[in-house]
């Protein structure tokens, strides 16, 4: 029995590896996907730093040090939307039907997609950190703080990739998946501490922003890069990641089986 279970796990992991490789090869064949995924957050970083930075008071310190953690989180979340778009596109083209006809673990198609998007997000976050340092970002947390902040951002994006996967399977249309994704991501990102301190927001928005998982994760990333204790923010960020995965991984697998 144990040997049978081990072989099933090995089989499923092999399926996940094959599907992950398949999705990563797309970036090699269509490099424009990776290029524009990287250019967009760089534009946000440069625009907010040099256009709005002089008018925003973050209570001391340079605005770039305050902004970059928020942009890292935004990049990871916006990147997670491509999971749902990609799955919906594969469904429209009939590729998912071909996968379903194969003796393949149901989780493999979804995990392969989300893991490949995690790899892409890791690349984008790395580029963003390098660009940020080039224009004045000064992480007092040092190398370990940067690595911890990057990992937290990437894995938070990974959790939301499963949310996006669920939506992509539900709508089954790539254009609808993209529009639907931005409808819920934009409010979460902008009603947070990503660009301005939550104290500057109206009372209702401030109350929402302070309990938002986006704010908690951004505050943890900001503390890690600044060399300050992340403490409660990091704990809540990790709990949110685990909670989202526990809900949306089985939900997306269930939708995949039904579709």
C-alpha positions in Angstrom: 0.0 0.0 0.0 2.8 2.4 1.0 4.7 1.5 -2.2 1.6 2.1 -4.3 1.1 5.5 -2.7 4.7 6.5 -3.2 4.5 5.6 -6.9 1.3 7.7 -7.3 3.1 10.7 -5.7 6.1 10.2 -8.0 3.8 9.9 -11.0 2.0 13.1 -10.0 5.3 15.0 -9.4 6.5 13.9 -12.8 3.3 15.2 -14.4 3.7 18.5 -12.7 7.3 18.8 -13.8 6.4 18.1 -17.5 3.5 20.6 -17.4 5.7 23.2 -15.7 8.4 22.8 -18.4 5.8 23.0 -21.1 4.6 26.4 -19.8 8.1 27.7 -19.3 9.1 26.8 -22.8 6.4 29.3 -24.0 8.5 32.2 -22.7 11.4 31.0 -24.8 9.3 30.7 -27.9 7.3 33.9 -27.2 9.8 36.2 -25.4 7.5 39.1 -25.7 5.3 37.6 -22.9 8.2 37.8 -20.5 9.4 41.2 -21.8 6.1 43.0 -21.3 5.5 41.2 -18.0 8.7 42.9 -16.8 8.3 46.3 -18.5 4.9 47.1 -17.0 6.0 47.0 -13.3 9.2 49.0 -14.2 7.0 51.7 -15.7 4.9 51.8 -12.5 8.0 52.1 -10.4 9.5 54.9 -12.5 6.3 56.8 -12.8 5.4 56.7 -9.1 9.0 57.5 -8.0 9.7 60.4 -10.3 6.2 61.8 -11.1 4.3 61.4 -7.8 7.2 60.7 -5.3 7.9 64.4 -4.6 4.3 65.0 -3.6 3.8 62.1 -1.3 4.8 62.3 2.3 5.6 58.9 3.9 6.7 60.3 7.2 10.4 60.5 6.7 12.9 58.6 4.5 13.0 58.3 0.8 9.8 57.5 -1.1 11.6 54.8 -3.2 12.3 52.8 0.0 8.6 53.0 0.9 7.3 52.4 -2.7 9.3 49.4 -3.9 7.9 46.8 -1.5 4.4 47.8 -2.7 5.4 47.6 -6.4 6.9 44.1 -5.7 3.6 43.0 -4.3 1.7 44.6 -7.2 3.9 42.9 -9.7 3.3 39.5 -8.1 -0.4 40.0 -7.9 -0.7 41.3 -11.5 1.4 38.4 -12.6 -0.9 35.9 -10.9 -3.7 37.0 -13.2 -2.0 35.4 -16.1 -2.7 32.0 -14.5 -6.4 32.3 -15.1 -6.0 33.9 -18.5 -3.6 31.1 -19.6 -5.9 28.3 -18.3 -9.0 29.9 -20.0 -7.0 30.2 -23.2 -6.0 26.5 -23.1 -9.6 25.6 -22.5 -10.7 27.5 -25.5 -8.1 25.9 -27.7 -9.0 22.4 -26.6 -5.7 21.7 -24.9 -7.2 21.0 -21.6 -9.5 18.4 -23.2 -6.4 16.7 -24.5 -4.8 16.7 -21.1 -7.9 15.3 -19.5 -7.9 12.4 -21.9 -4.4 11.4 -20.8 -3.6 9.3 -17.7 -2.5 12.4 -15.8 -3.0 13.7 -12.3 -5.7 16.3 -12.2 -3.6 18.6 -10.1 -0.7 18.5 -12.6 -2.2 20.9 -15.2 -3.0 23.5 -12.5 0.2 23.1 -10.5 2.3 23.2 -13.7 0.7 26.5 -14.6 0.9 28.1 -11.2 4.5 27.0 -10.6 5.6 28.3 -14.0 4.0 31.6 -13.2 5.8 31.5 -9.8 9.1 31.2 -11.7 8.2 34.1 -14.0 7.2 36.2 -11.0 10.5 35.4 -9.3 12.3 36.7 -12.4 10.2 39.9 -12.5 10.7 40.6 -8.8 14.5 40.1 -9.2 14.6 42.6 -12.1 12.5 45.1 -10.1 14.9 44.9 -7.1 17.8 45.6 -9.4 16.1 48.5 -11.1 15.1 49.9 -7.7 18.6 49.7 -6.4 19.8 51.5 -9.6 17.4 54.4 -9.0 18.1 54.8 -5.2 16.5 52.0 -3.3 18.6 51.4 -0.2 17.6 48.2 1.6 19.0 48.4 5.1 17.9 44.8 5.7 20.8 43.6 3.6 21.0 40.6 1.4 19.0 38.3 3.7 16.3 40.8 4.1 16.0 41.3 0.4 15.8 37.5 -0.2 13.2 37.0 2.5 11.1 39.9 1.1 11.4 38.6 -2.5 10.3 35.1 -1.4 7.3 36.4 0.6 6.2 38.5 -2.4 6.6 35.6 -4.9 4.8 33.1 -2.7 2.0 35.5 -2.0 1.6 35.9 -5.8 1.7 32.0 -6.0 -1.3 31.8 -3.6 -3.3 34.3 -5.7 -2.4 32.3 -8.8 -4.7 29.6 -7.5 -7.4 32.2 -7.0 -6.9 33.3 -10.6 -6.9 29.7 -11.7 -10.3 29.2 -10.1 -11.7 32.2 -11.9 -10.2 31.2 -15.2 -11.8 27.8 -14.9 -15.1 29.3 -13.9 -15.4 31.8 -16.8 -13.7 29.7 -19.5 -12.8 32.7 -21.6 -9.4 34.4 -21.6 -10.7 37.9 -22.2 -13.3 37.6 -19.5 -10.7 36.1 -17.1 -8.4 39.0 -17.6 -11.1 41.6 -17.1 -12.6 39.8 -14.1 -9.1 39.5 -12.5 -8.4 43.2 -12.6 -11.8 44.0 -11.1 -10.8 42.4 -7.8 -7.0 42.9 -7.9 -7.1 46.7 -8.5 -9.1 47.6 -5.3 -7.0 45.2 -3.2 -3.7 46.8 -4.4 -4.8 50.4 -4.3 -6.7 50.3 -1.0 -3.6 49.2 0.9 -0.3 50.6 2.1 1.3 50.0 -1.3 1.7 53.7 -2.3 0.7 55.8 0.7 0.4 55.2 4.4 -3.1 54.0 5.4 -3.5 56.8 7.8 -4.0 59.2 4.9 -7.1 57.2 3.6 -10.7 58.0 4.5 -12.0 56.2 7.6 -13.8 53.4 5.8 -11.0 52.7 3.3 -8.5 52.9 6.2 -10.3 50.2 8.2 -10.4 47.9 5.1 -6.8 48.6 4.2 -5.5 47.8 7.7 -7.0 44.3 7.7 -6.3 43.6 4.0 -3.9 40.7 3.4 -2.2 42.9 0.8 -1.3 45.6 3.4 -0.1 43.0 5.9 2.2 41.4 3.3 3.5 44.7 2.0 4.2 45.9 5.6 6.1 42.6 6.2 8.1 43.0 2.9 8.8 46.7 3.8 10.0 45.7 7.3 12.3 43.0 5.9 13.9 45.3 3.4 14.3 48.0 6.0 16.0 45.7 8.5 13.1 46.1 11.0 11.2 43.4 12.9 8.5 42.0 10.6 6.9 40.1 13.5 3.1 40.1 13.4 2.8 41.3 9.7 5.0 38.4 8.5 3.0 35.9 10.6 -0.3 37.1 9.2 1.1 37.2 5.7 2.2 33.5 5.9 -1.2 32.6 7.4 -3.0 34.3 4.5 -0.8 32.4 2.0 -1.6 29.1 3.7 -5.3 29.9 4.1 -5.7 30.9 0.4 -4.0 27.8 -0.8 -6.1 25.6 1.5 -9.3 27.1 0.0 -8.5 27.6 -3.6 -6.2 24.6 -4.5 -9.0 22.0 -3.9 -11.6 24.4 -5.3 -9.7 24.8 -8.6 -9.1 21.1 -8.8 -12.8 20.5 -8.3 -13.7 22.9 -11.1 -11.1 21.3 -13.4 -12.7 17.9 -12.9 -16.2 19.3 -13.5 -15.1 21.2 -16.7 
